[in-house]
Amino acid sequence: MLVLAVETSCDETSVSIVRDGKEVLSNIVLSQIDIHQVFGGVVPEVASRNHVLNITRVFDKAIKEANIKTEEIDLVAVTKGPGLIGALLVGINAATAFAFAHNKPLVGVNHLAGHIYAANIENDLKFPLIALVVSGGHTSLVYMKDHMDFITLGETLDDAVGEAYDKVSRMMNLGYPGGPILDKLAKSGKDTYNLPRPYLDKDDYKFSFSGLKSAVNNIIYHKTRKGEEINVNDMAYSFQEAVIDVLIHKLKTAANEFSVKQIVIAGGVAANSRLRQRVFAEIKEKEILIPKMEYCTDNAAMIGAAAYYTYKKEGSLENYQLAGYSTLNLDD
């Protein structure tokens, strides 16, 4: 099955051609990071307008790079949510128009499922498994007994991990996106600021990072009032270790409770070098899958990978009726 997949849930305009959920023939990703850096974060309306400007040429480039003809495509897939609703609708309208014009079946894909199935592109998911999805907009622990069988064990109650990174980076006037910046600075730092670990109840799988973010803000505020400098390397390390302590504790607890065969870590924050290092060092009894770097951040190849199994389970949409959802659970 040859799938043309579209991803526009945030600020990446991406189209990919994927065969049988595995073989990526092309994966074009046009990022808007340079555009949004001046604002210190993604501006939804700006993201939507840039998707409109670029979506057609990204379609053309993906098809050309895959070296296929339009009639060879078997299925059109697009992210239906969760995400920025204006951005989502650009991709949905483009995918729907393409599918209708070429008489191809259409399927909507959950963005979080896409992140998980990014790990299935170059490896094989083994069930049961636990997936930790960590990105700028999401922090979720998910249990899977089989393909497309999701049970969300816990999510963040406030900030997502990547969002917390961005806000802490902004507090320290370091720039956007915060994840790569803090990860790099932390390599030269020490855990000197004794930040709290927001475990909540250690036996459940909910997350909360707003208190940790506030703790960083309070330290910066009081140090500044006293005329004292913040050691940015130490603050980056202290913050990152606090976040990763919580993620690994919850992940290990869930993996042991559900006796899983495999752990998947996916999403943009899965590219974090310290998270990767610590997970492999501290969880040795389980097989761990992390997608390669290019499939961690938002991209259409992961949507094409998930679409193959989505179509097998649900079939295609009737009458090309597909809505976008700013919030959408994997269980829905």
C-alpha positions as CSV (number, residue, x, y, z in Angstrom):
1,M,0.0,0.0,0.0
2,L,1.4,3.4,-1.1
3,V,0.3,6.2,1.2
4,L,0.6,9.9,0.7
5,A,0.6,11.4,4.2
6,V,0.2,15.0,5.3
7,E,1.2,16.6,8.6
8,T,0.4,20.3,9.5
9,S,-0.6,20.1,13.2
10,C,1.8,22.8,14.3
11,D,4.5,24.7,12.4
12,E,6.0,22.0,10.1
13,T,4.5,21.6,6.6
14,S,5.2,18.0,5.7
15,V,4.2,15.5,3.0
16,S,5.6,12.0,2.8
17,I,5.2,8.9,0.6
18,V,5.3,5.7,2.6
19,R,4.9,2.1,1.4
20,D,3.3,-0.4,3.7
21,G,3.9,1.7,6.8
22,K,7.6,1.0,6.7
23,E,9.4,2.2,3.6
24,V,9.8,6.0,3.4
25,L,10.1,7.0,-0.2
26,S,10.1,10.7,0.5
27,N,9.6,12.9,3.6
28,I,9.6,16.6,2.9
29,V,9.5,18.8,6.0
30,L,9.4,22.6,5.7
31,S,10.0,24.1,9.2
32,Q,8.9,27.5,10.3
33,I,11.3,27.7,13.3
34,D,13.1,30.8,11.9
35,I,9.8,32.6,11.4
36,H,8.6,32.0,15.0
37,Q,11.9,32.6,16.8
38,V,11.3,36.3,16.9
39,F,8.1,35.6,18.9
40,G,9.7,33.2,21.3
41,G,7.2,30.5,20.3
42,V,4.7,29.4,17.7
43,V,2.0,31.9,16.7
44,P,-1.0,29.9,15.5
45,E,-2.2,32.3,12.8
46,V,1.3,32.8,11.4
47,A,1.7,29.1,11.3
48,S,-1.6,28.6,9.4
49,R,-0.8,31.3,6.8
50,N,2.6,29.8,6.1
51,H,1.1,26.3,5.6
52,V,-1.2,27.8,3.0
53,L,1.7,29.4,1.2
54,N,3.8,26.3,1.1
55,I,1.5,23.2,1.1
56,T,1.2,22.8,-2.7
57,R,4.9,22.9,-3.4
58,V,5.6,20.5,-0.5
59,F,3.1,18.1,-2.1
60,D,4.8,18.4,-5.5
61,K,8.3,17.9,-4.1
62,A,7.3,14.8,-2.1
63,I,5.7,13.1,-5.1
64,K,8.7,14.0,-7.3
65,E,11.3,12.8,-4.8
66,A,9.5,9.5,-4.3
67,N,9.6,9.1,-8.1
68,I,6.0,7.9,-8.3
69,K,3.0,8.7,-10.4
70,T,-0.2,10.1,-8.8
71,E,-2.2,7.0,-10.0
72,E,0.1,4.7,-8.0
73,I,-1.0,6.2,-4.7
74,D,-3.4,3.9,-2.8
75,L,-4.4,6.0,0.2
76,V,-4.2,9.6,1.3
77,A,-3.7,10.2,5.1
78,V,-3.6,13.4,7.1
79,T,-3.3,14.4,10.7
80,K,-6.8,15.2,12.1
81,G,-5.6,16.2,15.6
82,P,-4.6,17.1,18.2
83,G,-2.9,20.3,17.2
84,L,-3.5,24.0,16.3
85,I,-6.9,24.0,14.6
86,G,-6.1,26.5,11.9
87,A,-2.9,24.6,11.0
88,L,-4.7,21.3,11.0
89,L,-7.4,22.5,8.7
90,V,-4.9,23.6,6.0
91,G,-3.5,20.0,5.9
92,I,-7.0,18.4,6.0
93,N,-8.3,20.6,3.2
94,A,-5.3,20.0,1.0
95,A,-5.4,16.2,1.6
96,T,-9.1,16.0,1.1
97,A,-8.9,18.0,-2.2
98,F,-6.1,15.8,-3.4
99,A,-7.9,12.6,-2.5
100,F,-11.2,13.7,-4.0
101,A,-9.6,15.0,-7.2
102,H,-7.7,11.7,-7.8
103,N,-10.5,9.4,-6.4
104,K,-8.3,8.0,-3.6
105,P,-9.6,6.9,-0.2
106,L,-8.9,9.2,2.7
107,V,-8.1,8.5,6.4
108,G,-7.5,10.8,9.4
109,V,-4.7,9.9,11.7
110,N,-4.1,10.8,15.4
111,H,-0.9,12.9,15.7
112,L,0.1,11.0,18.9
113,A,-0.3,7.6,17.1
114,G,2.0,9.0,14.4
115,H,4.7,9.7,17.0
116,I,4.5,6.2,18.4
117,Y,4.5,4.6,14.9
118,A,7.6,6.6,14.0
119,A,9.4,3.9,16.0
120,N,7.9,1.2,13.8
121,I,9.5,2.6,10.6
122,E,12.9,1.1,11.1
123,N,12.1,-1.4,13.8
124,D,9.1,-3.5,14.8
125,L,6.7,-2.7,17.7
126,K,6.4,-5.7,20.1
127,F,3.4,-6.0,22.3
128,P,2.5,-5.3,25.0
129,L,4.5,-2.1,25.1
130,I,4.6,1.2,27.0
131,A,5.0,4.4,24.9
132,L,6.2,7.7,26.4
133,V,5.2,10.5,24.1
134,V,7.0,13.7,25.0
135,S,6.9,16.8,22.8
136,G,6.2,20.5,22.8
137,G,2.5,19.9,23.2
138,H,2.2,16.4,24.7
139,T,3.4,14.3,27.6
140,S,1.6,11.0,27.7
141,L,2.2,7.4,28.9
142,V,0.4,5.0,26.7
143,Y,-0.1,1.2,27.0
144,M,-0.6,-0.9,23.8
145,K,-1.7,-4.5,23.7
146,D,-1.7,-4.6,19.9
147,H,-1.6,-2.4,16.8
148,M,-3.8,0.7,17.2
149,D,-5.0,-0.5,20.6
150,F,-4.3,2.5,23.0
151,I,-4.9,2.9,26.7
152,T,-3.7,6.3,28.0
153,L,-2.4,5.7,31.5
154,G,-1.6,9.3,32.2
155,E,-1.0,12.8,30.7
156,T,0.3,16.1,31.9
157,L,-2.1,18.2,33.9
158,D,-0.6,21.5,32.7
159,D,2.6,22.1,30.7
160,A,4.0,19.5,28.3
161,V,7.7,18.7,28.7
162,G,8.7,20.6,25.5
163,E,6.6,23.5,26.5
164,A,8.3,23.7,29.9
165,Y,11.7,23.7,28.2
166,D,10.6,26.6,25.9
167,K,9.3,28.6,28.8
168,V,12.4,28.1,31.0
169,S,14.6,29.0,28.1
170,R,12.6,32.2,27.6
171,M,12.9,33.0,31.3
172,M,16.7,32.8,30.9
173,N,16.6,34.8,27.6
174,L,18.2,32.0,25.7
175,G,15.9,31.8,22.7
176,Y,13.5,29.3,21.0
177,P,13.2,26.4,20.7
178,G,14.3,25.8,24.3
179,G,14.9,22.0,24.2
180,P,18.1,21.9,22.1
181,I,19.4,25.0,23.8
182,L,19.0,23.7,27.4
183,D,20.2,20.2,26.4
184,K,23.5,21.7,25.0
185,L,24.1,24.0,28.0
186,A,23.4,21.2,30.5
187,K,26.3,19.3,29.2
188,S,28.6,21.8,31.0
189,G,26.4,22.2,34.1
190,K,25.9,20.7,37.6
191,D,22.7,20.0,39.6
192,T,23.3,23.0,42.0
193,Y,19.8,24.6,42.2
194,N,18.0,21.7,43.9
195,L,14.8,22.0,41.9
196,P,11.7,20.0,43.0
197,R,10.7,16.7,41.3
198,P,7.0,16.9,40.6
199,Y,6.1,13.3,41.0
200,L,2.5,14.0,42.2
201,D,1.4,10.6,43.5
202,K,4.4,8.3,42.8
203,D,2.0,5.4,42.0
204,D,0.0,7.1,39.2
205,Y,1.0,8.2,35.7
206,K,-0.1,11.9,35.7
207,F,2.5,14.6,35.1
208,S,2.8,18.3,36.1
209,F,5.6,20.6,35.1
210,S,4.1,24.1,35.9
211,G,5.4,23.9,39.5
212,L,8.9,23.1,38.3
213,K,8.8,26.0,35.8
214,S,7.6,28.3,38.6
215,A,10.5,27.2,40.8
216,V,13.0,28.2,38.1
217,N,11.2,31.5,37.7
218,N,11.3,32.2,41.5
219,I,15.1,31.5,41.6
220,I,15.7,33.8,38.7
221,Y,13.5,36.5,40.2
222,H,15.2,36.5,43.6
223,K,18.7,36.2,42.2
224,T,18.1,39.1,39.9
225,R,16.7,41.3,42.7
226,K,19.8,40.7,44.7
227,G,22.0,41.5,41.8
228,E,23.3,37.9,41.6
229,E,23.9,36.1,38.3
230,I,22.3,32.8,37.3
231,N,24.7,30.1,36.1
232,V,22.9,29.2,33.0
233,N,24.7,25.9,32.6
234,D,23.9,24.8,36.1
235,M,20.3,25.9,35.8
236,A,19.9,24.1,32.5
237,Y,21.3,20.9,34.1
238,S,19.3,21.2,37.3
239,F,16.1,21.7,35.3
240,Q,16.8,18.9,32.8
241,E,17.7,16.4,35.6
242,A,14.4,17.2,37.4
243,V,12.4,16.6,34.3
244,I,14.1,13.4,33.4
245,D,14.0,12.0,36.9
246,V,10.2,12.2,36.8
247,L,9.9,10.8,33.2
248,I,12.1,7.8,34.0
249,H,10.4,7.1,37.3
250,K,6.9,7.0,35.8
251,L,8.2,5.0,32.7
252,K,9.9,2.4,34.8
253,T,6.9,2.0,37.1
254,A,4.5,1.5,34.2
255,A,6.8,-0.9,32.4
256,N,7.1,-3.1,35.5
257,E,3.4,-2.9,36.4
258,F,2.2,-4.0,32.9
259,S,5.1,-6.5,32.3
260,V,5.7,-5.1,28.8
261,K,8.1,-6.4,26.2
262,Q,9.1,-3.1,24.9
263,I,9.4,0.6,25.7
264,V,8.9,3.3,23.0
265,I,10.0,6.9,23.6
266,A,8.7,9.2,20.9
267,G,8.0,12.9,20.1
268,G,10.3,15.9,19.8
269,V,11.8,15.6,23.3
270,A,12.8,12.0,22.5
271,A,15.7,13.7,20.6
272,N,17.1,15.0,23.9
273,S,20.6,13.5,24.3
274,R,20.4,13.3,28.1
275,L,17.0,11.5,28.1
276,R,18.4,9.0,25.6
277,Q,21.5,8.4,27.6
278,R,19.8,7.9,31.0
279,V,17.0,5.7,29.6
280,F,19.4,3.2,28.2
281,A,21.6,3.4,31.3
282,E,18.8,3.0,33.8
283,I,16.3,0.6,32.1
284,K,18.3,-2.4,31.0
285,E,15.7,-5.1,31.4
286,K,13.4,-3.9,28.6
287,E,13.9,-3.4,24.9
288,I,13.8,0.3,24.2
289,L,12.9,1.9,20.8
290,I,13.5,5.6,20.0
291,P,12.9,6.8,16.4
292,K,15.9,8.2,14.6
293,M,16.2,12.0,15.0
294,E,14.4,13.0,11.7
295,Y,11.3,11.0,12.8
296,C,11.2,12.5,16.4
297,T,10.0,15.9,15.5
298,D,6.7,16.4,13.5
299,N,6.9,14.9,10.1
300,A,4.5,13.2,7.6
301,A,6.4,9.9,7.4
302,M,5.2,9.0,10.9
303,I,1.6,9.8,9.8
304,G,2.1,7.5,6.8
305,A,3.4,4.8,9.1
306,A,0.4,5.1,11.4
307,A,-2.1,5.4,8.5
308,Y,-1.3,1.9,7.3
309,Y,-2.6,0.4,10.5
310,T,-5.4,3.0,10.9
311,Y,-6.7,2.1,7.5
312,K,-6.5,-1.7,8.3
313,K,-8.5,-1.1,11.5
314,E,-11.0,1.6,10.5
315,G,-11.1,1.7,6.7
316,S,-11.5,5.0,4.8
317,L,-13.8,7.9,5.4
318,E,-17.1,8.1,3.6
319,N,-17.8,11.1,1.5
320,Y,-14.5,12.7,2.4
321,Q,-15.9,14.1,5.6
322,L,-13.0,14.8,8.0
323,A,-13.0,17.4,10.8
324,G,-10.0,18.7,12.7
325,Y,-9.6,18.4,16.5
326,S,-7.5,20.7,18.7
327,T,-7.7,18.1,21.4
328,L,-8.0,14.4,20.7
329,N,-7.2,11.4,22.9
330,L,-5.7,8.2,21.6
331,D,-8.5,6.3,23.2
332,D,-11.1,8.1,21.1
